[in-house]
């Protein structure tokens, strides 16, 4: 695959490079290998081909020469743009949203996740039908050849709309069942792991629940919410691991994953897991906070869990750096974020089990307080 991104007034070169790194990881997760990246600086996007004719020709020549089978754009393309680019480069063209939907489709395991992904795919497809609809375009005019194309595309649109309506009804039923299940969980404090995709939420879930939850170094390893009952120091609570967030997350996905995100909305404490070793971790935090605000879940107690401290040290500390300087840097980092989060943060390495005890204490402090406020008769037991 080759990747394409545009540098505009709203997106600097540095940002675009970072977005392409993420798109590269998404492509790898989907099962393709990236061999080249193209960037184009533009004042205004081309409504027909998204990028200029010169750059499109350059991409076409590269695709032909190296027998590329996929061209992926970092931004969303309209159906017309996708069709025009595809005609030019003569291979499959995808945008970031299409790629994310493809990964979600391959990751969906349960009927719930499959229905959510299918709904998002149909919503994505509907406005693009005209652009993608090309199987009558080569028919010549003449008697008996006028009109059927438009009629047929209208039929296609109706089929997709009916499918969307059916999937929404099915999801509403699943939502109702999920709500009943959540209601039947009894008087437990609920804790939800949230964060950017691939920050180590599932690894942390495994440590806390002492059970195996699927975790791997790929984006969107978790689609279905996993809920486990955990008991720490005789304090019981429910812990859930949810789908990771990502920049430019398609709105259709946020909408169709509403029921999965209800798990976050209905929780009592959020553990916002952050990959501190990532150079753009602050941007990732901003994306997660914006998504939490969008789903109206930002008003809860949030503990920021800075994970992958082992990788942070590996990336940013030279072997020759004196231990004293290293200590000072880490102290400053902790103080900065303790001030920003009003003391509600902890620095750990889930993989190396580093500082896990301090993290447990911090979490239990919040959980015990909530039990005392909500269920004092249960709190007395511990």
Secondary structure, DSSP 4 states (H G I P E B T S, - for coil): -EEEEEEBTTB-HHHHHHHHHHHHHHHHHHT----EEEEEE-SS-BTTTBS-HHHHHHHHHHHHHHT--EEEESS---HHHHHHHHHHH-SEEEEHHHHHHHHHHHH--SHHHHHHHHHHHHHHHHTTHHHH--TTTT---STT-SSHHHHHHHHHHHHHHHHHHHHHHHHHHHHHHHHHHHHTT-S-EEEEEEEBTTSSHHHHHHHHH-S-----SSTT---S-EEEEEEETTEEEEEEE-PPB-TT--HHHHHHTHHHHHHHHT-SEEEEEEETTSTTHHHHHHHHHHHHHHTT-TTSEEEEEEE-HHHHHHHH--TTS-HHHHHHHHHHHHHHHHHHTTT-EEE-BTTTTBTHHHHHHHHHHHHHHHHHHH-HHHHTT-
